């Protein structure tokens, strides 16, 4: 299970509870990306497995971004492509990989890096938001980036995978982020707040990890999104993953509810 919010820059986890019905053994661990995972071990026969979590998180909006990065930013980015710290986020992964379809999409929409990496990513996010259709149910959790390239339709996961693929082709470290939207900041957003959301973070010189949300065409640090997990793609951050033994069919139902409370001044 990957459901516990991160202790991250601009985010502080104040409380977290997890319960299952039937009751199960839960072991807590941290993966190589700093995400908290709970390993569930349930051996008794059951027809329904319910997993309920409750989190209290303090979230601060990220500071405003500069208009552009310093001269030489591209050279610094490219010099770090093979570094251990950035390797996982600059090379292909299970659901994000180069392809002829990706090259054709980039050429068709005249997508290319500009002289500034930050401006390039802003423009890329805007382009993807404008040329793709957000259609709930049009893809599955296992859909690779090629699916949205073929149909032009997808959900937040697909928008994120496509932006990651293009950013990595420019040698910019890019990672997948799963989390929740702020329900009080939904005026211009097409992804619903009653479900998990996905966006992108890119590591930039002098700024660290900077968030971009191509689904909603917004800077992901704005509005106080809640970070749950980060990884190379969806495979690394899926909320549930495991092995079920037994017959019959399965169906997954998810319900997300978020509320925003102002922080009282001391």
HUFEN-V506119 format. One record per pair of residues at least 4 apart in sequence whose C-alpha atoms are under 6 Angstrom apart, sorted by the first residue. I is the first residue (numbers start at 1). J is the second residue. Records with the same first field share a line. If there is no record, write none. Layout:
I=J + J
//
This chain:
1=37 + 38 + 239 + 240
2=37 + 239
3=239
5=227 + 228
6=227 + 228
7=11 + 12 + 13
10=59 + 60
11=58 + 59
12=57 + 58
13=57
14=56 + 57
15=55 + 56
16=54 + 55
17=53 + 54
18=52 + 53
19=51 + 52
20=50 + 51
21=49 + 50
24=41 + 42
25=40 + 41
26=38 + 39 + 40
27=38 + 39
28=37 + 38
29=36 + 37
30=34 + 35 + 36 + 37
31=35
35=229
59=224
60=224
61=221 + 222 + 224
62=221
78=171
82=87
83=87
86=173
89=173 + 174 + 175 + 232
90=168 + 171 + 173
92=96 + 97
95=144
96=145 + 165
104=108
106=110 + 111
113=120
114=120
125=214
126=217
128=132
129=214 + 215 + 217
132=152 + 153
133=153
134=153 + 154 + 155
135=153 + 154
136=155
138=154
139=154
145=161 + 162
148=152 + 153 + 154
154=158
156=198 + 215
157=198
159=215
160=199 + 200
164=174
167=172
168=172 + 173
173=202 + 203
174=201 + 202
175=200 + 201 + 231 + 232
176=200 + 230 + 231 + 232 + 233
177=198 + 199 + 200 + 229 + 230
178=197 + 198 + 228 + 229
179=196 + 197 + 226 + 227 + 228
180=196 + 197 + 225 + 226
181=193 + 225
182=225
183=193
189=216
194=256 + 257
195=256
199=213
200=211 + 212
201=209 + 210 + 211
202=209 + 210
203=208 + 209
204=208
211=220 + 221
212=219 + 220
213=217 + 218 + 220
229=237
231=236
234=238
//
